[in-house]
Amino acid sequence: MRDQEHIPLVLMLTFKNLAMNIIKKSTVLMLLSVFILSSCTDDLNTEPEVEQTLGATLEQDPNAIKGLLAKLYGGLILHGIGPLEGGDQLTDILGDDSGETVYLRSLWNMQEMTADLVKNRWGDGGLDPLTTATGWVSTNKFLGYMYNRIYFQVGQVNNFMLETEGLDFTEKDIIRAEARLLRALSYYHAMDLFGGVPVVTEADGIGGALKTPSKREEVFTFVENELLEVRDILPASNEYGRATKAVANMILAKIYLNAEVYTGTARYDAALTASQLVVNDATYALDDDYQSIFQGDNFTSPEIIFPLIGDRINAQSFGSTTYLVNGSYGDTTMDIASLGAQQSWFGHRTTIALFGLFDEFDPNSTDTSIINPMFPNKDRRAIFHPKGHNPIMADYREWEDGYPTTKFRNTYAVGTAPLMAASDIDFPMFRLADAYLMYAEAHLRNGGGDRTIALKLVNDLRERAYGNADGNISDTELTLDFILDERARELYYEAHRRQDLIRFGKFTGGSYLWPWKGGVADGVSIPNTYNLFPFPLEALQANPNIEQNDGF
């Protein structure tokens, strides 16, 4: 169970008890789906029917504001209000499967499944084009899920800002800064995935979805300015799961590191500065145990800077880390109960593009361990299940081709957790190791800084991975190519890979091929237009000002 120190936001996410009361009493437009009937793209008008003003509600219950804030955070990992299946469930966005529409699940599909490290075998409803990075069309429902989730979040924040502007409540400036950060995060994702998009804020009032899209570089400037402003307001430390200065710095580091992609102008000096602020933040430290960062009690990890909270009781979702756990498990050679799972979905497997990066990789390994890494006493990040599986992915639709990973496991580092349908694991959207690698990369890209520090940061990660200095690299081995591979070894399954490959110029074209790139087993070149996703059809139909991205 979660201890009292880390429980506040989890309790806030218990909408059944708190937010459902608020929804009946206040102008909680964010709790009444912006796009609840069909799609999120036609309108940002969420003016609700109300029984009592939010101000009056806050007079009766000053803590109600945290319930509303929790809904904004919960929008990144939950399908809506209510249990996984049945019961009194309110889904934010209607879809074929409420779990499919979840923000995290959509983002993970687009950042991981489309790239080189992991493939999915289901192939249904548009997953094949994502898995093979080919045949992307505007009618693919998974593109719609992501776009809709982004603007659902934006609409909630805009309404939250409007409704709270004239009210007085504890931590008002901080709470509103948190909301703005969450909106900036969504626009960062929109910019990364789709390019130029409409930028709608509370200044546009209720509505505004039909605005002309801003250019990609203009969206970049908006996100940058928002984050710089809220960073000055946010606290250095906060309740677990809430935004801090470090969260703002992590997003800034991300956009600066990718600025040349987004705007055509490199900002590696700014990326180094932002990542250095995180590296030097004494609030965070590398976890001694890599595996514990991805377990059910990872709320105790000192490394996680921004978690998306999953809880087997209070924050249930098939689009949270439940998707990463159940989706990666299957077959009789895997004791899923020992990994804390009730279900196995026979879905995700990693490719040789990932496990082949580990020096210890042996395609003939007969190691059957699933609790410990495949290569004990070596790189502990190599957490794969090779038994019964082929290293070569001759057919991505075959479960036995490729190695599943048990990196995300619903067990506890301390004690045991009862088996439940939902995962207890918080998703580490941002963690300290990423800041280490961003500093090193920015330095290597002439962003300034100190090479000695960059080398030490990389070797700190490798010493954690190996348990000693055996895996340390020399100064001459510290190259950009090494950083790209090290990011794969350290951050796989954490929704960064597509973005990394694009930044390194290896996602499109034929200079780097991986299994099933372009729909071919050995990989083929794909057009540069695939560096962006096409806008979903419903967005184009709802807003005639949006022009489809080139090539689609």
Solvent accessible surface area in square Angstrom, and as a share of the most:
residue,aa,sasa,rsa
1,M,149,0.67
2,R,16,0.06
3,D,67,0.35
4,Q,145,0.64
5,E,136,0.61
6,H,29,0.13
7,I,30,0.15
8,P,38,0.24
9,L,3,0.02
10,V,1,0.00
11,L,96,0.48
12,M,12,0.05
13,L,5,0.02
14,T,22,0.13
15,F,7,0.03
16,K,109,0.46
17,N,105,0.54
18,L,47,0.24
19,A,0,0.00
20,M,37,0.17
21,N,79,0.41
22,I,6,0.03
23,I,28,0.14
24,K,120,0.51
25,K,90,0.38
26,S,4,0.02
27,T,20,0.12
28,V,1,0.00
29,L,3,0.01
30,M,1,0.00
31,L,1,0.00
32,L,62,0.31
33,S,8,0.05
34,V,15,0.09
35,F,5,0.02
36,I,51,0.26
37,L,152,0.76
38,S,78,0.50
39,S,21,0.13
40,C,1,0.00
41,T,8,0.05
42,D,78,0.40
43,D,57,0.30
44,L,7,0.03
45,N,80,0.41
46,T,11,0.07
47,E,131,0.59
48,P,24,0.15
49,E,165,0.74
50,V,71,0.41
51,E,145,0.65
52,Q,48,0.21
53,T,84,0.49
54,L,5,0.03
55,G,18,0.17
56,A,35,0.27
57,T,5,0.03
58,L,11,0.06
59,E,148,0.66
60,Q,125,0.55
61,D,53,0.28
62,P,89,0.56
63,N,104,0.53
64,A,1,0.00
65,I,6,0.03
66,K,56,0.24
67,G,0,0.00
68,L,0,0.00
69,L,0,0.00
70,A,0,0.00
71,K,2,0.01
72,L,0,0.00
73,Y,11,0.04
74,G,1,0.01
75,G,0,0.00
76,L,0,0.00
77,I,2,0.01
78,L,6,0.03
79,H,3,0.01
80,G,3,0.03
81,I,3,0.01
82,G,24,0.23
83,P,47,0.30
84,L,18,0.09
85,E,130,0.58
86,G,51,0.49
87,G,74,0.71
88,D,81,0.42
89,Q,57,0.25
90,L,49,0.24
91,T,19,0.11
92,D,2,0.01
93,I,1,0.00
94,L,98,0.49
95,G,39,0.38
96,D,112,0.58
97,D,66,0.34
98,S,28,0.18
99,G,1,0.01
100,E,18,0.08
101,T,0,0.00
102,V,0,0.00
103,Y,0,0.00
104,L,3,0.01
105,R,22,0.08
106,S,4,0.02
107,L,6,0.03
108,W,0,0.00
109,N,2,0.01
110,M,1,0.00
111,Q,6,0.02
112,E,1,0.00
113,M,1,0.00
114,T,0,0.00
115,A,0,0.00
116,D,0,0.00
117,L,3,0.01
118,V,1,0.01
119,K,0,0.00
120,N,0,0.00
121,R,73,0.27
122,W,61,0.21
123,G,13,0.12
124,D,72,0.38
125,G,45,0.43
126,G,19,0.18
127,L,6,0.03
128,D,31,0.16
129,P,31,0.20
130,L,0,0.00
131,T,1,0.00
132,T,6,0.03
133,A,0,0.00
134,T,49,0.29
135,G,43,0.41
136,W,9,0.03
137,V,78,0.45
138,S,22,0.14
139,T,92,0.53
140,N,10,0.05
141,K,53,0.22
142,F,7,0.03
143,L,1,0.00
144,G,1,0.01
145,Y,16,0.06
146,M,0,0.00
147,Y,6,0.02
148,N,7,0.03
149,R,0,0.00
150,I,0,0.00
151,Y,9,0.03
152,F,0,0.00
153,Q,0,0.00
154,V,0,0.00
155,G,1,0.01
156,Q,0,0.00
157,V,0,0.00
158,N,8,0.04
159,N,4,0.02
160,F,1,0.00
161,M,4,0.02
162,L,55,0.27
163,E,53,0.24
164,T,0,0.00
165,E,105,0.47
166,G,75,0.72
167,L,38,0.19
168,D,135,0.70
169,F,28,0.12
170,T,113,0.65
171,E,75,0.33
172,K,44,0.19
173,D,96,0.50
174,I,41,0.21
175,I,1,0.00
176,R,42,0.15
177,A,1,0.01
178,E,0,0.00
179,A,0,0.00
180,R,40,0.14
181,L,0,0.00
182,L,0,0.00
183,R,4,0.02
184,A,0,0.00
185,L,0,0.00
186,S,0,0.00
187,Y,0,0.00
188,Y,9,0.03
189,H,10,0.04
190,A,0,0.00
191,M,0,0.00
192,D,5,0.02
193,L,0,0.00
194,F,0,0.00
195,G,1,0.01
196,G,20,0.19
197,V,0,0.00
198,P,3,0.02
199,V,17,0.10
200,V,1,0.00
201,T,22,0.13
202,E,43,0.19
203,A,97,0.75
204,D,57,0.29
205,G,28,0.27
206,I,73,0.37
207,G,12,0.12
208,G,26,0.25
209,A,13,0.10
210,L,95,0.47
211,K,76,0.32
212,T,96,0.56
213,P,31,0.19
214,S,28,0.18
215,K,131,0.55
216,R,41,0.15
217,E,77,0.35
218,E,88,0.39
219,V,0,0.00
220,F,7,0.03
221,T,64,0.37
222,F,39,0.16
223,V,0,0.00
224,E,22,0.10
225,N,71,0.37
226,E,18,0.08
227,L,0,0.00
228,L,59,0.29
229,E,93,0.42
230,V,0,0.00
231,R,58,0.21
232,D,113,0.59
233,I,69,0.35
234,L,1,0.01
235,P,33,0.21
236,A,57,0.44
237,S,70,0.45
238,N,42,0.22
239,E,52,0.23
240,Y,35,0.13
241,G,3,0.03
242,R,7,0.02
243,A,0,0.00
244,T,7,0.04
245,K,68,0.29
246,A,1,0.01
247,V,0,0.00
248,A,0,0.00
249,N,11,0.06
250,M,0,0.00
251,I,0,0.00
252,L,1,0.00
253,A,0,0.00
254,K,2,0.01
255,I,0,0.00
256,Y,13,0.05
257,L,1,0.01
258,N,2,0.01
259,A,0,0.00
260,E,86,0.38
261,V,50,0.29
262,Y,6,0.02
263,T,41,0.24
264,G,59,0.57
265,T,84,0.49
266,A,48,0.37
267,R,72,0.26
268,Y,24,0.09
269,D,89,0.46
270,A,21,0.16
271,A,0,0.00
272,L,10,0.05
273,T,77,0.45
274,A,3,0.02
275,S,0,0.00
276,Q,61,0.27
277,L,85,0.42
278,V,1,0.00
279,V,30,0.17
280,N,106,0.54
281,D,31,0.16
282,A,106,0.82
283,T,69,0.40
284,Y,28,0.11
285,A,51,0.39
286,L,36,0.18
287,D,14,0.07
288,D,135,0.70
289,D,70,0.36
290,Y,4,0.02
291,Q,26,0.12
292,S,14,0.09
293,I,0,0.00
294,F,0,0.00
295,Q,15,0.07
296,G,0,0.00
297,D,12,0.06
298,N,1,0.00
299,F,8,0.03
300,T,80,0.47
301,S,12,0.08
302,P,63,0.39
303,E,0,0.00
304,I,10,0.05
305,I,6,0.03
306,F,0,0.00
307,P,6,0.04
308,L,5,0.03
309,I,4,0.02
310,G,1,0.01
311,D,11,0.06
312,R,11,0.04
313,I,92,0.47
314,N,41,0.21
315,A,2,0.02
316,Q,37,0.16
317,S,0,0.00
318,F,33,0.14
319,G,0,0.00
320,S,2,0.01
321,T,0,0.00
322,T,1,0.00
323,Y,2,0.01
324,L,3,0.02
325,V,3,0.02
326,N,6,0.03
327,G,0,0.00
328,S,1,0.01
329,Y,0,0.00
330,G,1,0.01
331,D,35,0.18
332,T,143,0.83
333,T,48,0.28
334,M,9,0.04
335,D,80,0.42
336,I,36,0.18
337,A,54,0.42
338,S,44,0.29
339,L,0,0.00
340,G,6,0.06
341,A,5,0.04
342,Q,94,0.42
343,Q,69,0.31
344,S,34,0.22
345,W,56,0.20
346,F,74,0.31
347,G,0,0.00
348,H,0,0.00
349,R,0,0.00
350,T,0,0.00
351,T,0,0.00
352,I,61,0.31
353,A,18,0.14
354,L,0,0.00
355,F,0,0.00
356,G,37,0.36
357,L,40,0.20
358,F,4,0.02
359,D,123,0.64
360,E,29,0.13
361,F,40,0.17
362,D,61,0.32
363,P,68,0.43
364,N,122,0.63
365,S,31,0.20
366,T,122,0.71
367,D,42,0.22
368,T,71,0.41
369,S,34,0.22
370,I,17,0.08
371,I,85,0.43
372,N,83,0.43
373,P,25,0.16
374,M,4,0.02
375,F,18,0.07
376,P,68,0.43
377,N,126,0.64
378,K,104,0.44
379,D,1,0.01
380,R,103,0.38
381,R,0,0.00
382,A,0,0.00
383,I,2,0.01
384,F,2,0.01
385,H,1,0.00
386,P,6,0.04
387,K,91,0.39
388,G,51,0.49
389,H,14,0.06
390,N,73,0.37
391,P,25,0.16
392,I,106,0.54
393,M,7,0.03
394,A,68,0.53
395,D,54,0.28
396,Y,24,0.09
397,R,104,0.38
398,E,87,0.39
399,W,11,0.04
400,E,77,0.35
401,D,10,0.05
402,G,0,0.00
403,Y,3,0.01
404,P,0,0.00
405,T,2,0.01
406,T,1,0.01
407,K,0,0.00
408,F,3,0.01
409,R,7,0.03
410,N,6,0.03
411,T,33,0.19
412,Y,24,0.09
413,A,58,0.45
414,V,124,0.71
415,G,55,0.53
416,T,126,0.73
417,A,21,0.16
418,P,78,0.49
419,L,76,0.38
420,M,61,0.27
421,A,36,0.28
422,A,3,0.02
423,S,3,0.02
424,D,1,0.01
425,I,0,0.00
426,D,0,0.00
427,F,1,0.00
428,P,1,0.00
429,M,9,0.04
430,F,6,0.03
431,R,2,0.01
432,L,3,0.01
433,A,0,0.00
434,D,1,0.00
435,A,0,0.00
436,Y,23,0.09
437,L,0,0.00
438,M,0,0.00
439,Y,2,0.01
440,A,0,0.00
441,E,0,0.00
442,A,0,0.00
443,H,33,0.15
444,L,34,0.17
445,R,45,0.16
446,N,145,0.74
447,G,6,0.06
448,G,40,0.39
449,G,49,0.47
450,D,62,0.32
451,R,84,0.31
452,T,104,0.60
453,I,74,0.38
454,A,0,0.00
455,L,34,0.17
456,K,123,0.52
457,L,11,0.06
458,V,0,0.00
459,N,17,0.08
460,D,38,0.19
461,L,0,0.00
462,R,16,0.06
463,E,70,0.31
464,R,22,0.08
465,A,0,0.00
466,Y,21,0.08
467,G,44,0.42
468,N,68,0.35
469,A,60,0.47
470,D,119,0.62
471,G,6,0.05
472,N,53,0.27
473,I,17,0.09
474,S,55,0.35
475,D,66,0.34
476,T,114,0.66
477,E,89,0.40
478,L,2,0.01
479,T,62,0.36
480,L,55,0.28
481,D,88,0.46
482,F,33,0.14
483,I,0,0.00
484,L,5,0.03
485,D,46,0.24
486,E,0,0.00
487,R,3,0.01
488,A,1,0.00
489,R,21,0.08
490,E,0,0.00
491,L,4,0.02
492,Y,2,0.01
493,Y,3,0.01
494,E,1,0.01
495,A,13,0.10
496,H,15,0.07
497,R,10,0.04
498,R,0,0.00
499,Q,10,0.04
500,D,2,0.01
501,L,0,0.00
502,I,22,0.11
503,R,19,0.07
504,F,30,0.12
505,G,55,0.53
506,K,57,0.24
507,F,1,0.00
508,T,11,0.07
509,G,22,0.21
510,G,42,0.41
511,S,99,0.64
512,Y,56,0.21
513,L,79,0.39
514,W,5,0.02
515,P,21,0.14
516,W,35,0.12
517,K,0,0.00
518,G,16,0.15
519,G,31,0.29
520,V,66,0.38
521,A,39,0.30
522,D,122,0.63
523,G,6,0.06
524,V,58,0.33
525,S,69,0.44
526,I,7,0.04
527,P,77,0.48
528,N,106,0.54
529,T,46,0.27
530,Y,23,0.09
531,N,45,0.23
532,L,38,0.19
533,F,0,0.00
534,P,0,0.00
535,F,4,0.02
536,P,0,0.00
537,L,66,0.33
538,E,54,0.24
539,A,2,0.01
540,L,39,0.19
541,Q,130,0.58
542,A,24,0.19
543,N,2,0.01
544,P,110,0.69
545,N,63,0.33
546,I,12,0.06
547,E,146,0.65
548,Q,50,0.22
549,N,23,0.12
550,D,121,0.62
551,G,65,0.63
552,F,68,0.28
